[in-house]
Amino acid sequence: MYARRQGGKELTFDFAEGLVDNNLLVVDRETNSVWSQLAGRSIAGPMEDTPLESIPTMQATWRFWRGRHPDTRVMVLEREGRRYVYQDFEPGTRRSSEGAHDISTVGLGLTLDDDARFFPLRELAAATTPLSLEVGGQAVVIHFDAEGLTAWATDASGSLLMTVLAYEQGWLSFFPNSLVWKR
């Protein structure tokens, strides 16, 4: 997740058409710049090479999240008479003409001080977690929850770090020098 404010402007992001290295793109309405979610910067347009300010978040199943945060309110975007919300979606169901996503290649991507790491969920599932290790000279704890189909990282004080769940091929396209963790 990234902050909308860039250089004193508040931007409104929409999905862009197309992929770069198997990764979705977004475009902002104000400048029409194209942004890469994995690269964390604009890749085309007037704001090209402008970095996005990251906000630490966690991706998980709704059941996992609701179990930990039962008072969560779900927001629904409604634009031009259309409602945009993921409802009645079960993991592994088809969301495109190309079929279900292959979750066996999903993992947690983390970069700290130019030290990029990728933790495949299939490896974390077979390991004893949480894992304590050093990334970019910092103490990091990697957490995994199989039921929530999620992983996340915290620093030594327990604060959530900026990570992303990504497909391994996509992550390695953007961070080719990443170390891929194996148990």
C-alpha positions in Angstrom: 0.0 0.0 0.0 1.2 3.4 -0.8 0.4 7.0 0.2 -1.7 9.0 -2.2 0.2 12.2 -1.6 3.1 12.7 -3.9 5.1 16.0 -4.0 2.3 18.0 -2.4 -0.4 16.6 -4.7 -3.0 14.0 -3.7 -3.3 11.5 -6.4 -6.3 9.2 -7.3 -5.1 5.8 -8.6 -7.0 3.4 -10.9 -5.9 0.1 -12.4 -4.1 0.5 -15.7 -4.3 -1.9 -18.6 -1.5 -4.3 -19.0 1.3 -5.9 -16.9 5.0 -5.3 -16.5 6.9 -8.5 -15.7 3.6 -10.2 -14.6 2.7 -7.4 -12.3 -0.3 -5.1 -12.3 0.1 -1.4 -13.1 -1.9 1.6 -11.8 -2.3 5.0 -13.3 -3.1 8.3 -11.5 -5.9 10.5 -12.8 -4.2 13.8 -12.1 -1.0 13.3 -14.2 -1.8 10.1 -16.1 1.5 8.6 -14.9 1.8 4.8 -14.8 3.0 3.3 -11.6 4.4 -0.2 -10.8 3.2 -1.6 -7.5 6.3 -3.9 -7.1 8.8 -1.3 -8.1 7.1 1.3 -5.9 7.6 4.1 -8.4 6.2 5.6 -11.6 7.5 3.9 -14.7 6.0 6.3 -17.3 4.5 9.7 -17.7 5.3 13.1 -16.1 6.2 11.5 -12.7 8.5 8.8 -14.1 11.0 7.5 -11.5 9.1 9.2 -8.7 9.0 6.8 -5.7 5.9 6.1 -3.8 5.8 6.4 0.0 5.1 2.9 1.3 2.7 2.2 4.1 3.2 -1.2 6.0 0.2 -3.4 5.4 -0.8 -7.1 5.5 -2.6 -9.1 2.9 -4.7 -12.0 4.2 -7.9 -13.9 3.8 -11.0 -12.2 5.1 -11.4 -15.0 7.7 -7.9 -14.5 9.1 -8.4 -10.7 9.3 -11.9 -10.9 10.8 -10.7 -13.3 13.4 -8.1 -10.8 14.6 -10.1 -7.7 14.0 -13.8 -8.5 14.5 -14.9 -4.9 14.6 -13.6 -4.2 11.0 -15.9 -2.2 8.8 -15.9 -3.1 5.1 -15.9 -0.2 2.7 -17.5 -0.4 -0.7 -16.6 1.8 -3.6 -19.5 2.8 -5.7 -18.9 4.7 -8.9 -21.2 5.3 -11.8 -23.8 3.0 -10.4 -21.3 0.1 -10.1 -20.3 -1.4 -6.8 -16.7 -2.6 -6.4 -16.2 -5.1 -3.6 -14.8 -8.6 -3.5 -17.8 -10.6 -2.4 -18.5 -14.3 -2.7 -14.9 -14.9 -3.6 -13.2 -18.1 -2.5 -9.5 -18.8 -2.9 -8.7 -20.8 -6.1 -11.8 -19.7 -7.9 -11.5 -18.3 -11.4 -11.1 -14.5 -11.7 -9.9 -14.3 -15.3 -10.1 -16.2 -18.5 -6.6 -17.6 -17.8 -7.8 -19.6 -14.8 -7.0 -19.5 -11.1 -3.8 -18.1 -9.8 -1.1 -20.7 -8.9 -0.6 -19.9 -5.2 2.3 -22.3 -4.9 4.5 -19.6 -6.4 3.4 -16.8 -4.0 5.7 -15.5 -1.3 6.6 -12.6 0.9 8.8 -9.9 -0.6 10.9 -7.7 1.7 13.5 -5.1 1.0 15.6 -3.2 3.6 18.5 -1.0 2.7 18.9 -2.6 -0.8 18.8 -6.1 0.7 15.9 -7.8 -1.1 14.5 -11.2 0.1 11.7 -13.5 -1.0 10.2 -16.0 1.3 8.1 -18.5 -0.6 4.9 -19.5 1.3 5.5 -23.1 0.4 8.8 -22.9 2.3 7.4 -21.1 5.2 4.6 -23.7 5.4 7.2 -26.4 6.0 9.2 -24.4 8.5 8.8 -23.5 12.2 7.7 -19.9 12.3 8.1 -17.1 13.3 11.7 -16.9 12.0 14.2 -14.4 13.4 16.9 -13.2 11.0 18.8 -10.2 9.8 17.8 -8.3 6.7 19.7 -5.1 5.6 21.5 -5.0 8.9 18.2 -5.0 10.9 16.6 -7.7 13.1 13.5 -9.0 11.4 10.8 -11.5 12.4 9.0 -13.4 9.6 5.5 -14.6 10.5 3.3 -17.1 8.6 -0.3 -18.3 8.9 -1.3 -21.1 6.6 -5.1 -20.7 7.2 -4.9 -17.0 6.5 -2.7 -17.7 3.4 -0.4 -14.9 4.6 3.0 -13.9 5.8 4.2 -10.7 7.2 7.4 -9.2 8.8 8.0 -7.2 11.9 11.0 -5.4 13.3 12.5 -6.2 16.7 9.9 -4.0 18.5 7.0 -5.8 16.7 6.1 -3.0 14.3 4.9 -4.1 10.9 7.4 -3.7 8.1 6.6 -2.9 4.4 6.2 -6.2 2.6 4.2 -7.5 -0.3 2.8 -10.9 -1.2 3.9 -11.5 -4.8 4.4 -14.2 -7.4 8.1 -15.3 -7.3 8.7 -14.7 -11.0 7.2 -11.2 -10.7 9.3 -10.4 -7.6 12.5 -11.6 -9.1 11.8 -9.6 -12.3 11.9 -6.4 -10.2 14.5 -7.5 -7.6 16.7 -10.0 -9.6 19.4 -10.0 -6.9 17.0 -11.2 -4.2 17.9 -14.0 -1.9 15.2 -16.6 -2.0 14.8 -18.2 1.4 14.8 -21.9 1.8 14.3 -23.9 5.0 
